[in-house]
Amino acid sequence: MTSTVGVPTQLGHVALRVRDLDRAVAFYRDVVGLPLRAQHGSAVAFLGIRADASHEVALFALGADAPGPEPNRVGMYHMAWEMASFEDLQAFHARLLTSGANITGYSDRQCNVMFLDPDGNENEALWEPAETPDPLPRLIS
């Protein structure tokens, strides 16, 4: 495909279904670091960091008994948050550790950390340098 006419320029937002809206808002606000843009009661909340967008994450409450994500089902595997530098990734990683977030792993091919939100939705934070340093810096858990 060579034409850019009719081709998206970037992903606008991700909408997640959660069991407890306040708990999810607290995680994405306090741990991930996204400002809360709007919340409508206990039904929906919107969080985001980009100045040119209304939000990057929309959270929709289902209820405490809703089943969680299943790793062997078709659907979203994870969403990834880009970090501006390795130092920013280290600071984010430290915040995850301090918060007690469930860290699910690290890649040996890139600078990243994989983690779950309180509802089991997998996230990734990564730093992708313009040129890959040798050796690649690593996070220490």
C-alpha positions as CSV (number, residue, x, y, z in Angstrom):
1,M,0.0,0.0,0.0
2,T,1.6,3.3,-1.1
3,S,-1.2,5.8,-0.6
4,T,-1.8,7.4,2.7
5,V,-5.3,8.6,1.8
6,G,-7.9,6.9,4.0
7,V,-5.2,5.4,6.3
8,P,-5.3,6.0,10.1
9,T,-2.5,8.2,11.5
10,Q,-2.4,6.7,15.0
11,L,-4.5,4.8,17.5
12,G,-6.9,7.1,19.2
13,H,-7.8,5.3,22.4
14,V,-8.4,1.9,24.0
15,A,-11.7,1.1,25.8
16,L,-11.5,-1.4,28.6
17,R,-14.2,-3.1,30.6
18,V,-13.4,-3.2,34.3
19,R,-15.1,-4.6,37.4
20,D,-14.5,-1.6,39.8
21,L,-14.2,1.7,38.1
22,D,-12.7,3.6,41.0
23,R,-10.0,0.9,41.4
24,A,-9.2,1.0,37.7
25,V,-9.1,4.8,37.7
26,A,-6.8,4.8,40.6
27,F,-4.4,2.4,38.9
28,Y,-4.3,4.2,35.5
29,R,-4.1,7.6,37.3
30,D,-1.7,6.9,40.2
31,V,0.4,4.0,38.8
32,V,0.4,4.5,35.1
33,G,0.3,8.3,35.5
34,L,-2.6,9.3,33.3
35,P,-4.6,12.3,34.3
36,L,-8.3,11.7,34.8
37,R,-10.0,13.8,32.1
38,A,-13.7,12.9,33.0
39,Q,-15.7,10.5,35.0
40,H,-19.4,9.9,34.8
41,G,-20.5,8.4,38.1
42,S,-19.6,4.7,38.5
43,A,-20.2,3.9,34.8
44,V,-17.3,5.4,32.7
45,A,-14.1,7.3,33.0
46,F,-11.6,8.8,30.5
47,L,-7.9,9.2,31.1
48,G,-5.1,10.5,28.9
49,I,-1.8,12.3,28.7
50,R,-1.8,13.7,25.1
51,A,-2.7,17.4,24.8
52,D,-4.1,16.8,21.3
53,A,-6.6,14.0,22.4
54,S,-9.5,13.8,24.7
55,H,-8.2,10.5,26.2
56,E,-6.1,7.4,25.5
57,V,-8.0,5.1,27.9
58,A,-11.7,4.7,28.4
59,L,-12.9,2.6,31.3
60,F,-16.4,1.1,31.4
61,A,-17.6,-0.6,34.6
62,L,-19.3,-4.0,34.3
63,G,-19.6,-5.1,37.9
64,A,-17.7,-7.1,40.5
65,D,-18.8,-10.5,39.2
66,A,-17.7,-10.0,35.6
67,P,-15.3,-12.6,34.3
68,G,-11.8,-11.4,33.7
69,P,-9.7,-11.6,30.5
70,E,-8.6,-15.1,29.5
71,P,-5.1,-15.7,28.0
72,N,-6.2,-18.4,25.6
73,R,-9.0,-16.5,24.0
74,V,-9.0,-14.4,20.8
75,G,-8.8,-10.7,21.7
76,M,-6.4,-8.0,22.8
77,Y,-3.2,-9.4,24.2
78,H,-1.9,-6.1,25.7
79,M,-1.5,-2.4,25.1
80,A,1.9,-0.7,25.1
81,W,2.9,2.6,26.6
82,E,5.9,4.3,25.0
83,M,8.5,5.9,27.3
84,A,10.6,8.8,26.2
85,S,13.9,7.5,27.7
86,F,15.3,4.5,29.5
87,E,15.4,6.7,32.6
88,D,11.6,7.3,32.3
89,L,11.1,3.6,31.9
90,Q,13.2,3.0,35.1
91,A,11.1,5.5,37.0
92,F,7.8,3.9,35.7
93,H,9.1,0.5,36.7
94,A,9.9,1.7,40.2
95,R,6.4,3.1,40.5
96,L,5.0,-0.3,39.4
97,L,7.1,-2.1,42.0
98,T,6.2,0.4,44.8
99,S,2.5,0.0,44.0
100,G,2.6,-3.8,44.1
101,A,1.4,-4.1,40.5
102,N,1.5,-7.6,39.1
103,I,4.6,-7.6,36.8
104,T,4.3,-10.4,34.3
105,G,7.7,-10.2,32.7
106,Y,10.4,-8.6,30.6
107,S,11.5,-9.2,27.0
108,D,15.1,-10.1,26.3
109,R,14.8,-8.4,22.9
110,Q,13.8,-4.9,24.1
111,C,13.7,-2.5,27.0
112,N,10.3,-3.2,28.6
113,V,8.2,-4.3,31.5
114,M,4.9,-6.2,31.1
115,F,2.3,-5.8,33.9
116,L,-1.4,-6.3,34.7
117,D,-4.0,-3.8,35.7
118,P,-6.3,-4.8,38.6
119,D,-8.7,-6.5,36.2
120,G,-6.0,-8.6,34.6
121,N,-5.7,-6.5,31.4
122,E,-2.1,-6.7,30.3
123,N,0.0,-3.6,29.6
124,E,3.5,-3.0,28.5
125,A,5.8,0.0,29.1
126,L,8.7,0.2,26.7
127,W,11.5,2.4,25.5
128,E,12.5,2.0,21.9
129,P,15.7,3.9,21.2
130,A,16.4,5.2,17.6
131,E,19.5,3.1,17.6
132,T,19.7,-0.1,19.7
133,P,22.6,0.3,22.2
134,D,24.9,-2.7,22.7
135,P,24.5,-3.9,25.4
136,L,20.8,-3.2,25.7
137,P,20.0,-1.6,29.1
138,R,17.9,-3.8,31.4
139,L,15.4,-3.2,34.2
140,I,16.2,-4.8,37.5
141,S,13.3,-6.2,39.4
